[in-house]
Amino acid sequence: MLYACSECGQTFWGFEQFKPQQCPKCGKFSVREALEHEQIAYELEQATSWRVSHRKEA
């Protein structure tokens, strides 16, 4: 499940049965489930990052 911090906006993965209590980036205790637009932005960022790192050199 994807979570987000209400304070700094960091998105990160966690397990539903072990919901993170603290943001790994800022340390605040303001973790919530990521909203749909945050999930889409995270997935696009991850896909772009993967494509860049796996690009074949000519």
Order of alpha helices (4+ residues) and beta strands (2+ residues): beta-beta-beta-alpha
